[in-house]
Amino acid sequence: MFRRTFWFTAGAAAGVWVTTKAHQKLKQLTPESLAAQAANKAIDAGHKVREFAVDVRSGMVRREAELGEALGLEAAADDPALPAPRRLVAIEHPRTTHPYKPHNRNEDH
């Protein structure tokens, strides 16, 4: 009699455990849960890409400084021997616009 009670209780406990695990997995597979998981992974990937970009930028600046020092390219910003920066021609001379033609048949109405 005691054996039957033990195995009945063990079976009931196993059933409850399996049911609980199944419900947890089903909740993880809902569209809302999948969307939240994807958003979290995208945010994590964005942070990793940003960290990588910062590392690349700092390495680039360090390497440019090493190369500038080795080649003797380090010059002061106020050095009068350097030419003044040029403005773009497009900024100094804006493009002329064409007048509006009210009888243009190629317009979408």
N, CA, C and O atoms as a printed pandas DataFrame, in Angstrom:
     atom_number atom_name residue_name chain_id  residue_number  x_coord  y_coord  z_coord
0              1         N          MET        A               1    0.820   -1.186    0.000
1              2        CA          MET        A               1    0.000    0.000    0.000
2              3         C          MET        A               1    0.870    1.258    0.000
3              4         O          MET        A               1    0.579    2.234   -0.692
4              5         N          PHE        A               2    1.941    1.210    0.791
5              6        CA          PHE        A               2    2.833    2.354    0.852
6              7         C          PHE        A               2    3.527    2.578   -0.491
7              8         O          PHE        A               2    3.767    3.719   -0.886
8              9         N          ARG        A               3    3.851    1.484   -1.195
9             10        CA          ARG        A               3    4.490    1.617   -2.513
10            11         C          ARG        A               3    3.569    2.335   -3.490
11            12         O          ARG        A               3    4.002    3.217   -4.231
12            13         N          ARG        A               4    2.338    1.964   -3.487
13            14        CA          ARG        A               4    1.385    2.584   -4.419
14            15         C          ARG        A               4    1.253    4.087   -4.138
15            16         O          ARG        A               4    1.213    4.894   -5.067
16            17         N          THR        A               5    1.188    4.449   -2.877
17            18        CA          THR        A               5    1.077    5.861   -2.512
18            19         C          THR        A               5    2.334    6.625   -2.944
19            20         O          THR        A               5    2.238    7.739   -3.459
20            21         N          PHE        A               6    3.513    6.024   -2.733
21            22        CA          PHE        A               6    4.768    6.652   -3.138
22            23         C          PHE        A               6    4.799    6.889   -4.639
23            24         O          PHE        A               6    5.112    7.996   -5.077
24            25         N          TRP        A               7    4.481    5.874   -5.438
25            26        CA          TRP        A               7    4.549    6.010   -6.884
26            27         C          TRP        A               7    3.460    6.941   -7.410
27            28         O          TRP        A               7    3.673    7.652   -8.392
28            29         N          PHE        A               8    2.313    6.939   -6.774
29            30        CA          PHE        A               8    1.254    7.874   -7.172
30            31         C          PHE        A               8    1.704    9.312   -6.934
31            32         O          PHE        A               8    1.507   10.175   -7.790
32            33         N          THR        A               9    2.309    9.572   -5.774
33            34        CA          THR        A               9    2.791   10.911   -5.442
34            35         C          THR        A               9    3.944   11.314   -6.374
35            36         O          THR        A               9    4.004   12.455   -6.833
36            37         N          ALA        A              10    4.851   10.377   -6.650
37            38        CA          ALA        A              10    5.960   10.677   -7.561
38            39         C          ALA        A              10    5.432   10.984   -8.966
39            40         O          ALA        A              10    5.932   11.905   -9.612
40            41         N          GLY        A              11    4.477   10.268   -9.435
41            42        CA          GLY        A              11    3.885   10.516  -10.754
42            43         C          GLY        A              11    3.164   11.847  -10.816
43            44         O          GLY        A              11    3.269   12.569  -11.807
44            45         N          ALA        A              12    2.431   12.175   -9.763
45            46        CA          ALA        A              12    1.728   13.457   -9.714
46            47         C          ALA        A              12    2.729   14.613   -9.707
47            48         O          ALA        A              12    2.532   15.613  -10.397
48            49         N          ALA        A              13    3.799   14.475   -8.927
49            50        CA          ALA        A              13    4.823   15.522   -8.882
50            51         C          ALA        A              13    5.499   15.675  -10.243
51            52         O          ALA        A              13    5.750   16.792  -10.697
52            53         N          ALA        A              14    5.791   14.553  -10.887
53            54        CA          ALA        A              14    6.406   14.624  -12.219
54            55         C          ALA        A              14    5.454   15.278  -13.213
55            56         O          ALA        A              14    5.899   16.040  -14.071
56            57         N          GLY        A              15    4.175   15.005  -13.121
57            58        CA          GLY        A              15    3.184   15.624  -14.008
58            59         C          GLY        A              15    3.101   17.119  -13.806
59            60         O          GLY        A              15    3.031   17.882  -14.770
60            61         N          VAL        A              16    3.108   17.538  -12.553
61            62        CA          VAL        A              16    3.076   18.974  -12.259
62            63         C          VAL        A              16    4.332   19.649  -12.788
63            64         O          VAL        A              16    4.256   20.735  -13.363
64            65         N          TRP        A              17    5.488   19.015  -12.600
65            66        CA          TRP        A              17    6.752   19.585  -13.066
66            67         C          TRP        A              17    6.763   19.722  -14.589
67            68         O          TRP        A              17    7.167   20.763  -15.108
68            69         N          VAL        A              18    6.328   18.690  -15.308
69            70        CA          VAL        A              18    6.295   18.720  -16.776
70            71         C          VAL        A              18    5.317   19.774  -17.266
71            72         O          VAL        A              18    5.603   20.491  -18.225
72            73         N          THR        A              19    4.169   19.874  -16.616
73            74        CA          THR        A              19    3.170   20.871  -17.011
74            75         C          THR        A              19    3.720   22.287  -16.815
75            76         O          THR        A              19    3.537   23.148  -17.675
76            77         N          THR        A              20    4.385   22.525  -15.699
77            78        CA          THR        A              20    4.962   23.843  -15.422
78            79         C          THR        A              20    6.020   24.193  -16.463
79            80         O          THR        A              20    6.034   25.314  -16.971
80            81         N          LYS        A              21    6.897   23.263  -16.787
81            82        CA          LYS        A              21    7.947   23.512  -17.787
82            83         C          LYS        A              21    7.331   23.770  -19.165
83            84         O          LYS        A              21    7.803   24.634  -19.905
84            85         N          ALA        A              22    6.286   23.027  -19.505
85            86        CA          ALA        A              22    5.636   23.222  -20.803
86            87         C          ALA        A              22    5.014   24.611  -20.891
87            88         O          ALA        A              22    5.119   25.265  -21.929
88            89         N          HIS        A              23    4.369   25.071  -19.823
89            90        CA          HIS        A              23    3.772   26.403  -19.826
90            91         C          HIS        A              23    4.846   27.489  -19.927
91            92         O          HIS        A              23    4.640   28.496  -20.603
92            93         N          GLN        A              24    5.983   27.296  -19.264
93            94        CA          GLN        A              24    7.075   28.263  -19.362
94            95         C          GLN        A              24    7.599   28.360  -20.792
95            96         O          GLN        A              24    7.851   29.458  -21.289
96            97         N          LYS        A              25    7.760   27.229  -21.445
97            98        CA          LYS        A              25    8.248   27.234  -22.828
98            99         C          LYS        A              25    7.231   27.873  -23.767
99           100         O          LYS        A              25    7.605   28.603  -24.685
100          101         N          LEU        A              26    5.945   27.603  -23.540
101          102        CA          LEU        A              26    4.916   28.206  -24.382
102          103         C          LEU        A              26    4.881   29.724  -24.216
103          104         O          LEU        A              26    4.669   30.449  -25.188
104          105         N          LYS        A              27    5.088   30.210  -22.984
105          106        CA          LYS        A              27    5.122   31.658  -22.769
106          107         C          LYS        A              27    6.321   32.287  -23.468
107          108         O          LYS        A              27    6.239   33.425  -23.931
108          109         N          GLN        A              28    7.438   31.556  -23.550
109          110        CA          GLN        A              28    8.622   32.087  -24.232
110          111         C          GLN        A              28    8.429   32.155  -25.736
111          112         O          GLN        A              28    9.132   32.904  -26.414
112          113         N          LEU        A              29    7.498   31.394  -26.263
113          114        CA          LEU        A              29    7.295   31.348  -27.707
114          115         C          LEU        A              29    6.145   32.221  -28.186
115          116         O          LEU        A              29    5.773   32.141  -29.357
116          117         N          THR        A              30    5.569   33.053  -27.320
117          118        CA          THR        A              30    4.522   33.967  -27.758
118          119         C          THR        A              30    5.160   35.081  -28.587
119          120         O          THR        A              30    6.337   35.390  -28.399
120          121         N          PRO        A              31    4.407   35.681  -29.490
121          122        CA          PRO        A              31    4.973   36.755  -30.319
122          123         C          PRO        A              31    5.532   37.924  -29.493
123          124         O          PRO        A              31    6.570   38.486  -29.841
124          125         N          GLU        A              32    4.853   38.285  -28.411
125          126        CA          GLU        A              32    5.333   39.394  -27.590
126          127         C          GLU        A              32    6.676   39.049  -26.953
127          128         O          GLU        A              32    7.581   39.882  -26.912
128          129         N          SER        A              33    6.800   37.827  -26.460
129          130        CA          SER        A              33    8.042   37.407  -25.827
130          131         C          SER        A              33    9.178   37.329  -26.850
131          132         O          SER        A              33   10.306   37.733  -26.566
132          133         N          LEU        A              34    8.875   36.810  -28.031
133          134        CA          LEU        A              34    9.901   36.731  -29.077
134          135         C          LEU        A              34   10.349   38.124  -29.503
135          136         O          LEU        A              34   11.535   38.354  -29.741
136          137         N          ALA        A              35    9.391   39.059  -29.598
137          138        CA          ALA        A              35    9.743   40.433  -29.967
138          139         C          ALA        A              35   10.626   41.074  -28.897
139          140         O          ALA        A              35   11.584   41.777  -29.220
140          141         N          ALA        A              36   10.309   40.837  -27.639
141          142        CA          ALA        A              36   11.120   41.398  -26.551
142          143         C          ALA        A              36   12.519   40.798  -26.561
143          144         O          ALA        A              36   13.501   41.510  -26.347
144          145         N          GLN        A              37   12.619   39.496  -26.806
145          146        CA          GLN        A              37   13.935   38.864  -26.865
146          147         C          GLN        A              37   14.751   39.416  -28.025
147          148         O          GLN        A              37   15.948   39.665  -27.883
148          149         N          ALA        A              38   14.104   39.609  -29.176
149          150        CA          ALA        A              38   14.809   40.157  -30.338
150          151         C          ALA        A              38   15.271   41.586  -30.063
151          152         O          ALA        A              38   16.380   41.967  -30.438
152          153         N          ALA        A              39   14.419   42.376  -29.408
153          154        CA          ALA        A              39   14.796   43.754  -29.080
154          155         C          ALA        A              39   15.983   43.780  -28.125
155          156         O          ALA        A              39   16.899   44.586  -28.292
156          157         N          ASN        A              40   15.973   42.917  -27.141
157          158        CA          ASN        A              40   17.096   42.863  -26.192
158          159         C          ASN        A              40   18.389   42.458  -26.883
159          160         O          ASN        A              40   19.452   43.005  -26.589
160          161         N          LYS        A              41   18.301   41.505  -27.797
161          162        CA          LYS        A              41   19.502   41.079  -28.519
162          163         C          LYS        A              41   19.994   42.189  -29.445
163          164         O          LYS        A              41   21.200   42.369  -29.611
164          165         N          ALA        A              42   19.067   42.931  -30.045
165          166        CA          ALA        A              42   19.464   44.038  -30.917
166          167         C          ALA        A              42   20.150   45.141  -30.113
167          168         O          ALA        A              42   21.125   45.734  -30.573
168          169         N          ILE        A              43   19.644   45.413  -28.925
169          170        CA          ILE        A              43   20.271   46.428  -28.071
170          171         C          ILE        A              43   21.664   45.983  -27.660
171          172         O          ILE        A              43   22.606   46.775  -27.680
172          173         N          ASP        A              44   21.796   44.712  -27.284
173          174        CA          ASP        A              44   23.116   44.193  -26.914
174          175         C          ASP        A              44   24.087   44.267  -28.091
175          176         O          ASP        A              44   25.250   44.634  -27.922
176          177         N          ALA        A              45   23.599   43.916  -29.287
177          178        CA          ALA        A              45   24.461   43.984  -30.474
178          179         C          ALA        A              45   24.872   45.428  -30.753
179          180         O          ALA        A              45   26.013   45.689  -31.134
180          181         N          GLY        A              46   23.945   46.361  -30.565
181          182        CA          GLY        A              46   24.266   47.775  -30.759
182          183         C          GLY        A              46   25.341   48.251  -29.803
183          184         O          GLY        A              46   26.230   49.009  -30.189
184          185         N          HIS        A              47   25.262   47.803  -28.543
185          186        CA          HIS        A              47   26.285   48.181  -27.567
186          187         C          HIS        A              47   27.643   47.598  -27.961
187          188         O          HIS        A              47   28.671   48.263  -27.834
188          189         N          LYS        A              48   27.640   46.364  -28.436
189          190        CA          LYS        A              48   28.902   45.746  -28.833
190          191         C          LYS        A              48   29.507   46.451  -30.042
191          192         O          LYS        A              48   30.720   46.646  -30.108
192          193         N          VAL        A              49   28.657   46.835  -31.006
193          194        CA          VAL        A              49   29.149   47.547  -32.191
194          195         C          VAL        A              49   29.704   48.910  -31.784
195          196         O          VAL        A              49   30.732   49.346  -32.304
196          197         N          ARG        A              50   29.030   49.574  -30.862
197          198        CA          ARG        A              50   29.511   50.882  -30.399
198          199         C          ARG        A              50   30.865   50.742  -29.704
199          200         O          ARG        A              50   31.775   51.534  -29.952
200          201         N          GLU        A              51   31.000   49.744  -28.840
201          202        CA          GLU        A              51   32.276   49.517  -28.171
202          203         C          GLU        A              51   33.381   49.222  -29.186
203          204         O          GLU        A              51   34.507   49.702  -29.052
204          205         N          PHE        A              52   33.042   48.426  -30.201
205          206        CA          PHE        A              52   34.020   48.120  -31.251
206          207         C          PHE        A              52   34.429   49.387  -31.991
207          208         O          PHE        A              52   35.611   49.598  -32.262
208          209         N          ALA        A              53   33.450   50.232  -32.317
209          210        CA          ALA        A              53   33.749   51.472  -33.038
210          211         C          ALA        A              53   34.632   52.392  -32.199
211          212         O          ALA        A              53   35.541   53.030  -32.730
212          213         N          VAL        A              54   34.374   52.464  -30.898
213          214        CA          VAL        A              54   35.201   53.299  -30.019
214          215         C          VAL        A              54   36.624   52.741  -29.965
215          216         O          VAL        A              54   37.588   53.505  -29.996
216          217         N          ASP        A              55   36.759   51.420  -29.884
217          218        CA          ASP        A              55   38.094   50.813  -29.870
218          219         C          ASP        A              55   38.839   51.078  -31.170
219          220         O          ASP        A              55   40.031   51.384  -31.164
220          221         N          VAL        A              56   38.118   50.957  -32.293
221          222        CA          VAL        A              56   38.744   51.206  -33.598
222          223         C          VAL        A              56   39.174   52.659  -33.705
223          224         O          VAL        A              56   40.271   52.955  -34.180
224          225         N          ARG        A              57   38.311   53.565  -33.263
225          226        CA          ARG        A              57   38.623   54.996  -33.342
226          227         C          ARG        A              57   39.847   55.331  -32.490
227          228         O          ARG        A              57   40.727   56.067  -32.935
228          229         N          SER        A              58   39.907   54.796  -31.270
229          230        CA          SER        A              58   41.062   55.101  -30.413
230          231         C          SER        A              58   42.344   54.493  -30.993
231          232         O          SER        A              58   43.404   55.117  -30.932
232          233         N          GLY        A              59   42.257   53.289  -31.550
233          234        CA          GLY        A              59   43.422   52.687  -32.191
234          235         C          GLY        A              59   43.857   53.476  -33.414
235          236         O          GLY        A              59   45.051   53.608  -33.684
236          237         N          MET        A              60   42.878   54.006  -34.158
237          238        CA          MET        A              60   43.200   54.785  -35.348
238          239         C          MET        A              60   43.916   56.082  -34.964
239          240         O          MET        A              60   44.902   56.466  -35.593
240          241         N          VAL        A              61   43.412   56.746  -33.930
241          242        CA          VAL        A              61   44.034   57.997  -33.492
242          243         C          VAL        A              61   45.453   57.728  -32.992
243          244         O          VAL        A              61   46.378   58.481  -33.295
244          245         N          ARG        A              62   45.617   56.656  -32.229
245          246        CA          ARG        A              62   46.946   56.313  -31.715
246          247         C          ARG        A              62   47.905   56.005  -32.862
247          248         O          ARG        A              62   49.051   56.455  -32.855
248          249         N          ARG        A              63   47.435   55.237  -33.847
249          250        CA          ARG        A              63   48.305   54.876  -34.977
250          251         C          ARG        A              63   48.630   56.099  -35.837
251          252         O          ARG        A              63   49.757   56.233  -36.312
252          253         N          GLU        A              64   47.661   56.988  -36.043
253          254        CA          GLU        A              64   47.935   58.202  -36.806
254          255         C          GLU        A              64   48.968   59.066  -36.094
255          256         O          GLU        A              64   49.818   59.681  -36.739
256          257         N          ALA        A              65   48.896   59.114  -34.766
257          258        CA          ALA        A              65   49.888   59.884  -34.011
258          259         C          ALA        A              65   51.264   59.260  -34.152
259          260         O          ALA        A              65   52.259   59.969  -34.304
260          261         N          GLU        A              66   51.326   57.929  -34.101
261          262        CA          GLU        A              66   52.621   57.251  -34.274
262          263         C          GLU        A              66   53.195   57.528  -35.664
263          264         O          GLU        A              66   54.380   57.830  -35.805
264          265         N          LEU        A              67   52.347   57.422  -36.687
265          266        CA          LEU        A              67   52.817   57.669  -38.057
266          267         C          LEU        A              67   53.221   59.123  -38.246
267          268         O          LEU        A              67   54.236   59.411  -38.880
268          269         N          GLY        A              68   52.429   60.042  -37.696
269          270        CA          GLY        A              68   52.771   61.458  -37.808
270          271         C          GLY        A              68   54.096   61.776  -37.139
271          272         O          GLY        A              68   54.889   62.567  -37.648
272          273         N          GLU        A              69   54.325   61.156  -35.999
273          274        CA          GLU        A              69   55.583   61.363  -35.291
274          275         C          GLU        A              69   56.753   60.757  -36.069
275          276         O          GLU        A              69   57.822   61.361  -36.159
276          277         N          ALA        A              70   56.548   59.569  -36.627
277          278        CA          ALA        A              70   57.622   58.902  -37.366
278          279         C          ALA        A              70   57.953   59.631  -38.665
279          280         O          ALA        A              70   59.113   59.663  -39.075
280          281         N          LEU        A              71   56.954   60.213  -39.312
281          282        CA          LEU        A              71   57.180   60.900  -40.590
282          283         C          LEU        A              71   57.415   62.393  -40.425
283          284         O          LEU        A              71   57.698   63.079  -41.408
284          285         N          GLY        A              72   57.307   62.907  -39.222
285          286        CA          GLY        A              72   57.531   64.328  -39.002
286          287         C          GLY        A              72   56.389   65.182  -39.516
287          288         O          GLY        A              72   56.615   66.306  -39.965
288          289         N          LEU        A              73   55.169   64.673  -39.462
289          290        CA          LEU        A              73   54.015   65.415  -39.978
290          291         C          LEU        A              73   53.294   66.209  -38.916
291          292         O          LEU        A              73   52.320   66.898  -39.222
292          293         N          GLU        A              74   53.738   66.134  -37.691
293          294        CA          GLU        A              74   53.071   66.866  -36.617
294          295         C          GLU        A              74   53.411   68.340  -36.755
295          296         O          GLU        A              74   54.561   68.736  -36.566
296          297         N          ALA        A              75   52.413   69.156  -37.084
297          298        CA          ALA        A              75   52.612   70.600  -37.216
298          299         C          ALA        A              75   51.574   71.304  -36.358
299          300         O          ALA        A              75   50.487   70.775  -36.126
300          301         N          ALA        A              76   51.907   72.480  -35.894
301          302        CA          ALA        A              76   50.974   73.242  -35.070
302          303         C          ALA        A              76   49.800   73.698  -35.922
303          304         O          ALA        A              76   49.942   73.922  -37.124
304          305         N          ALA        A              77   48.660   73.832  -35.300
305          306        CA          ALA        A              77   47.461   74.236  -36.032
306          307         C          ALA        A              77   47.541   75.696  -36.470
307          308         O          ALA        A              77   46.912   76.075  -37.458
308          309         N          ASP        A              78   48.304   76.520  -35.753
309          310        CA          ASP        A              78   48.427   77.939  -36.077
310          311         C          ASP        A              78   49.624   78.221  -36.973
311          312         O          ASP        A              78   50.020   79.378  -37.113
312          313         N          ASP        A              79   50.196   77.219  -37.568
313          314        CA          ASP        A              79   51.380   77.377  -38.407
314          315         C          ASP        A              79   51.004   78.187  -39.647
315          316         O          ASP        A              79   50.144   77.751  -40.413
316          317         N          PRO        A              80   51.628   79.369  -39.874
317          318        CA          PRO        A              80   51.264   80.186  -41.042
318          319         C          PRO        A              80   51.718   79.556  -42.359
319          320         O          PRO        A              80   51.286   79.998  -43.423
320          321         N          ALA        A              81   52.574   78.540  -42.314
321          322        CA          ALA        A              81   53.027   77.912  -43.550
322          323         C          ALA        A              81   51.938   77.045  -44.173
323          324         O          ALA        A              81   51.986   76.736  -45.364
324          325         N          LEU        A              82   50.969   76.660  -43.371
325          326        CA          LEU        A              82   49.890   75.833  -43.904
326          327         C          LEU        A              82   48.861   76.714  -44.604
327          328         O          LEU        A              82   48.568   77.808  -44.121
328          329         N          PRO        A              83   48.310   76.270  -45.722
329          330        CA          PRO        A              83   47.292   77.075  -46.410
330          331         C          PRO        A              83   45.990   77.094  -45.613
331          332         O          PRO        A              83   45.686   76.178  -44.849
332          333         N          ALA        A              84   45.234   78.173  -45.820
333          334        CA          ALA        A              84   43.949   78.301  -45.140
334          335         C          ALA        A              84   42.969   77.293  -45.745
335          336         O          ALA        A              84   43.065   76.993  -46.935
336          337         N          PRO        A              85   42.047   76.772  -44.970
337          338        CA          PRO        A              85   41.077   75.831  -45.527
338          339         C          PRO        A              85   40.203   76.527  -46.569
339          340         O          PRO        A              85   39.837   77.692  -46.410
340          341         N          ARG        A              86   39.877   75.804  -47.624
341          342        CA          ARG        A              86   39.077   76.365  -48.712
342          343         C          ARG        A              86   37.604   76.078  -48.486
343          344         O          ARG        A              86   37.229   75.045  -47.931
344          345         N          ARG        A              87   36.805   76.986  -48.914
345          346        CA          ARG        A              87   35.362   76.763  -48.861
346          347         C          ARG        A              87   34.944   76.071  -50.138
347          348         O          ARG        A              87   35.567   76.224  -51.188
348          349         N          LEU        A              88   33.892   75.319  -50.024
349          350        CA          LEU        A              88   33.373   74.652  -51.206
350          351         C          LEU        A              88   32.749   75.666  -52.153
351          352         O          LEU        A              88   32.125   76.630  -51.711
352          353         N          VAL        A              89   32.911   75.456  -53.418
353          354        CA          VAL        A              89   32.347   76.352  -54.424
354          355         C          VAL        A              89   30.832   76.342  -54.335
355          356         O          VAL        A              89   30.193   77.369  -54.564
356          357         N          ALA        A              90   30.252   75.204  -54.007
357          358        CA          ALA        A              90   28.799   75.108  -53.921
358          359         C          ALA        A              90   28.246   75.991  -52.809
359          360         O          ALA        A              90   27.112   76.460  -52.904
360          361         N          ILE        A              91   29.018   76.223  -51.770
361          362        CA          ILE        A              91   28.552   77.083  -50.682
362          363         C          ILE        A              91   28.656   78.539  -51.085
363          364         O          ILE        A              91   27.772   79.336  -50.770
364          365         N          GLU        A              92   29.720   78.893  -51.774
365          366        CA          GLU        A              92   29.909   80.288  -52.180
366          367         C          GLU        A              92   28.967   80.677  -53.307
367          368         O          GLU        A              92   28.492   81.812  -53.351
368          369         N          HIS        A              93   28.690   79.754  -54.219
369          370        CA          HIS        A              93   27.822   80.040  -55.367
370          371         C          HIS        A              93   26.694   79.021  -55.395
371          372         O          HIS        A              93   26.836   77.957  -55.998
372          373         N          PRO        A              94   25.572   79.334  -54.749
373          374        CA          PRO        A              94   24.473   78.357  -54.757
374          375         C          PRO        A              94   23.930   78.162  -56.166
375          376         O          PRO        A              94   24.007   79.057  -57.008
376          377         N          ARG        A              95   23.390   76.994  -56.401
377          378        CA          ARG        A              95   22.827   76.676  -57.720
378          379         C          ARG        A              95   21.626   77.549  -58.002
379          380         O          ARG        A              95   20.862   77.907  -57.105
380          381         N          THR        A              96   21.481   77.876  -59.244
381          382        CA          THR        A              96   20.295   78.625  -59.637
382          383         C          THR        A              96   19.144   77.654  -59.785
383          384         O          THR        A              96   19.327   76.527  -60.248
384          385         N          THR        A              97   17.978   78.081  -59.400
385          386        CA          THR        A              97   16.802   77.218  -59.517
386          387         C          THR        A              97   16.069   77.565  -60.800
387          388         O          THR        A              97   16.106   78.706  -61.262
388          389         N          HIS        A              98   15.417   76.590  -61.359
389          390        CA          HIS        A              98   14.656   76.795  -62.574
390          391         C          HIS        A              98   13.263   77.282  -62.219
391          392         O          HIS        A              98   12.680   76.837  -61.231
392          393         N          PRO        A              99   12.723   78.199  -63.024
393          394        CA          PRO        A              99   11.388   78.715  -62.714
394          395         C          PRO        A              99   10.340   77.613  -62.896
395          396         O          PRO        A              99   10.524   76.685  -63.682
396          397         N          TYR        A             100    9.272   77.733  -62.174
397          398        CA          TYR        A             100    8.181   76.774  -62.246
398          399         C          TYR        A             100    7.425   76.946  -63.561
399          400         O          TYR        A             100    7.100   78.069  -63.947
400          401         N          LYS        A             101    7.149   75.855  -64.239
401          402        CA          LYS        A             101    6.409   75.884  -65.494
402          403         C          LYS        A             101    5.036   75.268  -65.233
403          404         O          LYS        A             101    4.930   74.053  -65.068
404          405         N          PRO        A             102    3.996   76.075  -65.195
405          406        CA          PRO        A             102    2.676   75.552  -64.831
406          407         C          PRO        A             102    2.079   74.607  -65.862
407          408         O          PRO        A             102    1.162   73.857  -65.530
408          409         N          HIS        A             103    2.563   74.614  -67.098
409          410        CA          HIS        A             103    1.978   73.772  -68.143
410          411         C          HIS        A             103    2.825   72.531  -68.412
411          412         O          HIS        A             103    2.773   71.979  -69.511
412          413         N          ASN        A             104    3.574   72.102  -67.462
413          414        CA          ASN        A             104    4.393   70.913  -67.631
414          415         C          ASN        A             104    3.492   69.687  -67.555
415          416         O          ASN        A             104    2.892   69.424  -66.512
416          417         N          ARG        A             105    3.391   68.936  -68.645
417          418        CA          ARG        A             105    2.505   67.773  -68.700
418          419         C          ARG        A             105    3.094   66.549  -68.026
419          420         O          ARG        A             105    2.394   65.548  -67.871
420          421         N          ASN        A             106    4.370   66.593  -67.615
421          422        CA          ASN        A             106    5.014   65.428  -67.022
422          423         C          ASN        A             106    4.854   65.342  -65.504
423          424         O          ASN        A             106    5.380   64.428  -64.869
424          425         N          GLU        A             107    4.125   66.297  -64.932
425          426        CA          GLU        A             107    3.936   66.276  -63.492
426          427         C          GLU        A             107    2.894   65.222  -63.109
427          428         O          GLU        A             107    1.963   64.939  -63.864
428          429         N          ASP        A             108    3.071   64.666  -61.948
429          430        CA          ASP        A             108    2.060   63.739  -61.422
430          431         C          ASP        A             108    1.006   64.550  -60.677
431          432         O          ASP        A             108    1.335   65.381  -59.830
432          433         N          HIS        A             109   -0.238   64.309  -60.992
433          434        CA          HIS        A             109   -1.323   65.067  -60.345
434          435         C          HIS        A             109   -2.059   64.183  -59.404
435          436         O          HIS        A             109   -3.009   64.625  -58.758
